[in-house]
Amino acid sequence: MSLYTSNYFIIKNFKRVITIINLPTNHHIYIRFPKDEILKRLWLDAFCINKILPSHRICDKHFTEESFNESGYLSKKAVPFVA
């Protein structure tokens, strides 16, 4: 799974804009959407999104600790959640 760090993360939807700002004191990992179409659909459904751009990422705060393996990589079957 590819990892990406950025200062801003925005997903735009017709009804919702989810914005997560990575402040200098808060270090987060921003994760690309999966290439697997079934898993990608589960991620999109979790956020009520229909389409994404290749630049869109999900903040690691939207995954449980169990979603990551011992090395800190995201499990291939992990699905994010909206708090």
Backbone hydrogen bonds, N-H to C=O, Kabsch-Sander energy under -0.5 kcal/mol:
donor,donor_aa,acceptor,acceptor_aa,energy
4,Y,30,Y,-2.4
9,F,20,I,-1.2
11,I,18,I,-1.9
13,N,16,R,-2.0
18,I,11,I,-2.1
19,T,17,V,-0.6
20,I,9,F,-2.1
22,N,7,N,-2.2
22,N,20,I,-0.5
23,L,21,I,-1.0
26,N,23,L,-2.0
27,H,25,T,-0.6
28,H,26,N,-0.6
30,Y,4,Y,-2.4
31,I,29,I,-0.5
31,I,58,I,-3.1
32,R,2,S,-1.3
33,F,56,H,-0.6
40,K,36,D,-2.8
41,R,37,E,-2.0
42,L,38,I,-1.5
43,W,39,L,-2.1
44,L,40,K,-2.7
45,D,41,R,-2.6
46,A,42,L,-1.8
47,F,43,W,-1.0
47,F,44,L,-0.6
48,C,45,D,-0.9
49,I,44,L,-2.6
56,H,53,L,-1.9
58,I,31,I,-2.3
60,D,29,I,-1.9
62,H,59,C,-2.0
63,F,60,D,-1.5
67,S,64,T,-1.5
68,F,65,E,-1.5
69,N,73,Y,-3.0
72,G,69,N,-1.9
75,S,67,S,-3.8
78,A,75,S,-1.4
81,F,62,H,-2.2
83,A,81,F,-0.6
